[in-house]
Amino acid sequence: MALVYFTDRGIEELASRRGDDEVTIDWLAERFRVFVDLNPEFETPIERLATWLARLDDDED
């Protein structure tokens, strides 16, 4: 049985509502900034997500 996380519902909603949208990294970065301004308690997880996304293509050591 596959693990299902609570966040999967949000990810599924994002895909169903915005799946056909095309966005830029600048747009996404601005949405992250607005979200953290409104929800400062999520600064660390958003920073980690942004860093992870930024480094996806880095060679793994």
Jmol script that loads the backbone (N, CA, C; Angstrom):
load data "model"
ATOM      1  N   MET A   1       0.842  -1.189   0.000  1.00  0.00           N
ATOM      2  CA  MET A   1       0.000   0.000   0.000  1.00  0.00           C
ATOM      3  C   MET A   1       0.884   1.248   0.000  1.00  0.00           C
ATOM      4  N   ALA A   2       0.626   2.167  -0.911  1.00  0.00           N
ATOM      5  CA  ALA A   2       1.406   3.394  -1.018  1.00  0.00           C
ATOM      6  C   ALA A   2       1.011   4.380   0.079  1.00  0.00           C
ATOM      7  N   LEU A   3       1.996   5.090   0.575  1.00  0.00           N
ATOM      8  CA  LEU A   3       1.718   6.123   1.564  1.00  0.00           C
ATOM      9  C   LEU A   3       0.985   7.283   0.901  1.00  0.00           C
ATOM     10  N   VAL A   4       0.006   7.805   1.561  1.00  0.00           N
ATOM     11  CA  VAL A   4      -0.707   8.979   1.086  1.00  0.00           C
ATOM     12  C   VAL A   4      -0.572  10.048   2.163  1.00  0.00           C
ATOM     13  N   TYR A   5      -0.017  11.163   1.787  1.00  0.00           N
ATOM     14  CA  TYR A   5       0.184  12.257   2.719  1.00  0.00           C
ATOM     15  C   TYR A   5      -0.964  13.245   2.606  1.00  0.00           C
ATOM     16  N   PHE A   6      -1.200  13.975   3.665  1.00  0.00           N
ATOM     17  CA  PHE A   6      -2.239  14.999   3.661  1.00  0.00           C
ATOM     18  C   PHE A   6      -2.020  15.981   2.524  1.00  0.00           C
ATOM     19  N   THR A   7      -0.732  16.292   2.228  1.00  0.00           N
ATOM     20  CA  THR A   7      -0.428  17.253   1.162  1.00  0.00           C
ATOM     21  C   THR A   7      -0.847  16.761  -0.210  1.00  0.00           C
ATOM     22  N   ASP A   8      -1.034  15.447  -0.358  1.00  0.00           N
ATOM     23  CA  ASP A   8      -1.451  14.927  -1.657  1.00  0.00           C
ATOM     24  C   ASP A   8      -2.762  15.545  -2.118  1.00  0.00           C
ATOM     25  N   ARG A   9      -3.664  15.822  -1.189  1.00  0.00           N
ATOM     26  CA  ARG A   9      -4.940  16.448  -1.572  1.00  0.00           C
ATOM     27  C   ARG A   9      -4.709  17.825  -2.178  1.00  0.00           C
ATOM     28  N   GLY A  10      -3.840  18.601  -1.569  1.00  0.00           N
ATOM     29  CA  GLY A  10      -3.530  19.926  -2.106  1.00  0.00           C
ATOM     30  C   GLY A  10      -2.840  19.852  -3.450  1.00  0.00           C
ATOM     31  N   ILE A  11      -1.935  18.890  -3.585  1.00  0.00           N
ATOM     32  CA  ILE A  11      -1.234  18.707  -4.856  1.00  0.00           C
ATOM     33  C   ILE A  11      -2.216  18.278  -5.935  1.00  0.00           C
ATOM     34  N   GLU A  12      -3.132  17.380  -5.599  1.00  0.00           N
ATOM     35  CA  GLU A  12      -4.147  16.946  -6.555  1.00  0.00           C
ATOM     36  C   GLU A  12      -5.056  18.107  -6.958  1.00  0.00           C
ATOM     37  N   GLU A  13      -5.430  18.951  -5.989  1.00  0.00           N
ATOM     38  CA  GLU A  13      -6.256  20.114  -6.318  1.00  0.00           C
ATOM     39  C   GLU A  13      -5.508  21.066  -7.231  1.00  0.00           C
ATOM     40  N   LEU A  14      -4.231  21.292  -6.929  1.00  0.00           N
ATOM     41  CA  LEU A  14      -3.410  22.157  -7.783  1.00  0.00           C
ATOM     42  C   LEU A  14      -3.381  21.627  -9.212  1.00  0.00           C
ATOM     43  N   ALA A  15      -3.145  20.344  -9.361  1.00  0.00           N
ATOM     44  CA  ALA A  15      -3.081  19.749 -10.700  1.00  0.00           C
ATOM     45  C   ALA A  15      -4.420  19.841 -11.425  1.00  0.00           C
ATOM     46  N   SER A  16      -5.516  19.612 -10.705  1.00  0.00           N
ATOM     47  CA  SER A  16      -6.816  19.641 -11.372  1.00  0.00           C
ATOM     48  C   SER A  16      -7.249  21.064 -11.726  1.00  0.00           C
ATOM     49  N   ARG A  17      -6.897  22.040 -10.872  1.00  0.00           N
ATOM     50  CA  ARG A  17      -7.318  23.421 -11.138  1.00  0.00           C
ATOM     51  C   ARG A  17      -6.368  24.161 -12.069  1.00  0.00           C
ATOM     52  N   ARG A  18      -5.085  23.860 -11.991  1.00  0.00           N
ATOM     53  CA  ARG A  18      -4.074  24.621 -12.729  1.00  0.00           C
ATOM     54  C   ARG A  18      -3.272  23.779 -13.708  1.00  0.00           C
ATOM     55  N   GLY A  19      -3.663  22.523 -13.888  1.00  0.00           N
ATOM     56  CA  GLY A  19      -2.875  21.601 -14.699  1.00  0.00           C
ATOM     57  C   GLY A  19      -2.626  22.030 -16.127  1.00  0.00           C
ATOM     58  N   ASP A  20      -3.513  22.836 -16.688  1.00  0.00           N
ATOM     59  CA  ASP A  20      -3.335  23.300 -18.060  1.00  0.00           C
ATOM     60  C   ASP A  20      -2.635  24.652 -18.142  1.00  0.00           C
ATOM     61  N   ASP A  21      -2.386  25.278 -16.993  1.00  0.00           N
ATOM     62  CA  ASP A  21      -1.718  26.591 -16.969  1.00  0.00           C
ATOM     63  C   ASP A  21      -0.235  26.455 -17.278  1.00  0.00           C
ATOM     64  N   GLU A  22       0.321  27.488 -17.878  1.00  0.00           N
ATOM     65  CA  GLU A  22       1.759  27.604 -18.036  1.00  0.00           C
ATOM     66  C   GLU A  22       2.198  28.771 -17.174  1.00  0.00           C
ATOM     67  N   VAL A  23       3.200  28.535 -16.331  1.00  0.00           N
ATOM     68  CA  VAL A  23       3.684  29.582 -15.442  1.00  0.00           C
ATOM     69  C   VAL A  23       5.189  29.713 -15.577  1.00  0.00           C
ATOM     70  N   THR A  24       5.680  30.874 -15.212  1.00  0.00           N
ATOM     71  CA  THR A  24       7.120  31.097 -15.219  1.00  0.00           C
ATOM     72  C   THR A  24       7.665  30.881 -13.817  1.00  0.00           C
ATOM     73  N   ILE A  25       8.949  30.716 -13.734  1.00  0.00           N
ATOM     74  CA  ILE A  25       9.597  30.607 -12.427  1.00  0.00           C
ATOM     75  C   ILE A  25       9.438  31.922 -11.673  1.00  0.00           C
ATOM     76  N   ASP A  26       9.487  33.044 -12.377  1.00  0.00           N
ATOM     77  CA  ASP A  26       9.276  34.336 -11.718  1.00  0.00           C
ATOM     78  C   ASP A  26       7.887  34.414 -11.084  1.00  0.00           C
ATOM     79  N   TRP A  27       6.869  33.911 -11.772  1.00  0.00           N
ATOM     80  CA  TRP A  27       5.516  33.902 -11.219  1.00  0.00           C
ATOM     81  C   TRP A  27       5.470  33.037  -9.965  1.00  0.00           C
ATOM     82  N   LEU A  28       6.060  31.843 -10.046  1.00  0.00           N
ATOM     83  CA  LEU A  28       6.072  30.936  -8.902  1.00  0.00           C
ATOM     84  C   LEU A  28       6.824  31.548  -7.720  1.00  0.00           C
ATOM     85  N   ALA A  29       7.958  32.162  -7.982  1.00  0.00           N
ATOM     86  CA  ALA A  29       8.739  32.800  -6.914  1.00  0.00           C
ATOM     87  C   ALA A  29       7.920  33.901  -6.240  1.00  0.00           C
ATOM     88  N   GLU A  30       7.193  34.673  -7.025  1.00  0.00           N
ATOM     89  CA  GLU A  30       6.362  35.731  -6.438  1.00  0.00           C
ATOM     90  C   GLU A  30       5.240  35.140  -5.592  1.00  0.00           C
ATOM     91  N   ARG A  31       4.628  34.044  -6.037  1.00  0.00           N
ATOM     92  CA  ARG A  31       3.592  33.383  -5.234  1.00  0.00           C
ATOM     93  C   ARG A  31       4.175  32.881  -3.913  1.00  0.00           C
ATOM     94  N   PHE A  32       5.402  32.338  -3.955  1.00  0.00           N
ATOM     95  CA  PHE A  32       6.071  31.919  -2.718  1.00  0.00           C
ATOM     96  C   PHE A  32       6.250  33.104  -1.780  1.00  0.00           C
ATOM     97  N   ARG A  33       6.699  34.244  -2.326  1.00  0.00           N
ATOM     98  CA  ARG A  33       6.921  35.438  -1.490  1.00  0.00           C
ATOM     99  C   ARG A  33       5.620  35.907  -0.844  1.00  0.00           C
ATOM    100  N   VAL A  34       4.558  35.965  -1.618  1.00  0.00           N
ATOM    101  CA  VAL A  34       3.259  36.398  -1.088  1.00  0.00           C
ATOM    102  C   VAL A  34       2.789  35.422  -0.013  1.00  0.00           C
ATOM    103  N   PHE A  35       2.924  34.132  -0.268  1.00  0.00           N
ATOM    104  CA  PHE A  35       2.500  33.133   0.709  1.00  0.00           C
ATOM    105  C   PHE A  35       3.255  33.300   2.024  1.00  0.00           C
ATOM    106  N   VAL A  36       4.565  33.487   1.956  1.00  0.00           N
ATOM    107  CA  VAL A  36       5.362  33.639   3.178  1.00  0.00           C
ATOM    108  C   VAL A  36       5.026  34.954   3.877  1.00  0.00           C
ATOM    109  N   ASP A  37       4.752  36.016   3.118  1.00  0.00           N
ATOM    110  CA  ASP A  37       4.325  37.273   3.746  1.00  0.00           C
ATOM    111  C   ASP A  37       3.038  37.071   4.545  1.00  0.00           C
ATOM    112  N   LEU A  38       2.119  36.286   4.000  1.00  0.00           N
ATOM    113  CA  LEU A  38       0.843  36.036   4.658  1.00  0.00           C
ATOM    114  C   LEU A  38       0.938  34.958   5.742  1.00  0.00           C
ATOM    115  N   ASN A  39       1.932  34.080   5.627  1.00  0.00           N
ATOM    116  CA  ASN A  39       2.086  32.932   6.528  1.00  0.00           C
ATOM    117  C   ASN A  39       3.549  32.774   6.932  1.00  0.00           C
ATOM    118  N   PRO A  40       4.090  33.699   7.714  1.00  0.00           N
ATOM    119  CA  PRO A  40       5.523  33.665   8.023  1.00  0.00           C
ATOM    120  C   PRO A  40       5.979  32.391   8.721  1.00  0.00           C
ATOM    121  N   GLU A  41       5.074  31.680   9.356  1.00  0.00           N
ATOM    122  CA  GLU A  41       5.457  30.439  10.025  1.00  0.00           C
ATOM    123  C   GLU A  41       5.889  29.358   9.030  1.00  0.00           C
ATOM    124  N   PHE A  42       5.586  29.555   7.746  1.00  0.00           N
ATOM    125  CA  PHE A  42       5.981  28.598   6.709  1.00  0.00           C
ATOM    126  C   PHE A  42       7.238  29.024   5.958  1.00  0.00           C
ATOM    127  N   GLU A  43       7.952  30.006   6.463  1.00  0.00           N
ATOM    128  CA  GLU A  43       9.157  30.495   5.784  1.00  0.00           C
ATOM    129  C   GLU A  43      10.172  29.376   5.545  1.00  0.00           C
ATOM    130  N   THR A  44      10.455  28.583   6.568  1.00  0.00           N
ATOM    131  CA  THR A  44      11.466  27.532   6.425  1.00  0.00           C
ATOM    132  C   THR A  44      11.053  26.464   5.416  1.00  0.00           C
ATOM    133  N   PRO A  45       9.833  25.907   5.478  1.00  0.00           N
ATOM    134  CA  PRO A  45       9.471  24.902   4.469  1.00  0.00           C
ATOM    135  C   PRO A  45       9.463  25.459   3.038  1.00  0.00           C
ATOM    136  N   ILE A  46       9.022  26.707   2.870  1.00  0.00           N
ATOM    137  CA  ILE A  46       9.020  27.299   1.526  1.00  0.00           C
ATOM    138  C   ILE A  46      10.444  27.516   1.041  1.00  0.00           C
ATOM    139  N   GLU A  47      11.323  27.941   1.938  1.00  0.00           N
ATOM    140  CA  GLU A  47      12.732  28.120   1.570  1.00  0.00           C
ATOM    141  C   GLU A  47      13.331  26.784   1.158  1.00  0.00           C
ATOM    142  N   ARG A  48      13.023  25.733   1.887  1.00  0.00           N
ATOM    143  CA  ARG A  48      13.544  24.404   1.553  1.00  0.00           C
ATOM    144  C   ARG A  48      13.003  23.913   0.218  1.00  0.00           C
ATOM    145  N   LEU A  49      11.707  24.129  -0.029  1.00  0.00           N
ATOM    146  CA  LEU A  49      11.117  23.728  -1.302  1.00  0.00           C
ATOM    147  C   LEU A  49      11.747  24.503  -2.453  1.00  0.00           C
ATOM    148  N   ALA A  50      11.881  25.804  -2.302  1.00  0.00           N
ATOM    149  CA  ALA A  50      12.473  26.628  -3.359  1.00  0.00           C
ATOM    150  C   ALA A  50      13.914  26.206  -3.643  1.00  0.00           C
ATOM    151  N   THR A  51      14.678  25.936  -2.589  1.00  0.00           N
ATOM    152  CA  THR A  51      16.059  25.498  -2.772  1.00  0.00           C
ATOM    153  C   THR A  51      16.108  24.140  -3.449  1.00  0.00           C
ATOM    154  N   TRP A  52      15.239  23.235  -3.042  1.00  0.00           N
ATOM    155  CA  TRP A  52      15.185  21.913  -3.664  1.00  0.00           C
ATOM    156  C   TRP A  52      14.860  22.034  -5.157  1.00  0.00           C
ATOM    157  N   LEU A  53      13.856  22.860  -5.490  1.00  0.00           N
ATOM    158  CA  LEU A  53      13.504  23.061  -6.898  1.00  0.00           C
ATOM    159  C   LEU A  53      14.655  23.686  -7.677  1.00  0.00           C
ATOM    160  N   ALA A  54      15.332  24.638  -7.064  1.00  0.00           N
ATOM    161  CA  ALA A  54      16.441  25.318  -7.739  1.00  0.00           C
ATOM    162  C   ALA A  54      17.591  24.368  -8.053  1.00  0.00           C
ATOM    163  N   ARG A  55      17.767  23.358  -7.227  1.00  0.00           N
ATOM    164  CA  ARG A  55      18.929  22.467  -7.359  1.00  0.00           C
ATOM    165  C   ARG A  55      18.609  21.115  -7.991  1.00  0.00           C
ATOM    166  N   LEU A  56      17.424  20.944  -8.551  1.00  0.00           N
ATOM    167  CA  LEU A  56      17.032  19.652  -9.120  1.00  0.00           C
ATOM    168  C   LEU A  56      18.016  19.109 -10.143  1.00  0.00           C
ATOM    169  N   ASP A  57      18.586  19.967 -10.948  1.00  0.00           N
ATOM    170  CA  ASP A  57      19.483  19.513 -12.016  1.00  0.00           C
ATOM    171  C   ASP A  57      20.934  19.426 -11.596  1.00  0.00           C
ATOM    172  N   ASP A  58      21.252  19.767 -10.340  1.00  0.00           N
ATOM    173  CA  ASP A  58      22.630  19.659  -9.864  1.00  0.00           C
ATOM    174  C   ASP A  58      23.056  18.200  -9.860  1.00  0.00           C
ATOM    175  N   ASP A  59      24.318  17.997 -10.168  1.00  0.00           N
ATOM    176  CA  ASP A  59      24.855  16.638 -10.095  1.00  0.00           C
ATOM    177  C   ASP A  59      24.860  16.179  -8.650  1.00  0.00           C
ATOM    178  N   GLU A  60      24.412  14.956  -8.449  1.00  0.00           N
ATOM    179  CA  GLU A  60      24.440  14.401  -7.105  1.00  0.00           C
ATOM    180  C   GLU A  60      25.847  13.873  -6.832  1.00  0.00           C
ATOM    181  N   ASP A  61      26.345  14.185  -5.649  1.00  0.00           N
ATOM    182  CA  ASP A  61      27.701  13.733  -5.286  1.00  0.00           C
ATOM    183  C   ASP A  61      27.687  12.339  -4.735  1.00  0.00           C
TER     184      ASP A  61
END
end "model"
wireframe off; spacefill off
backbone 0.3
color backbone group
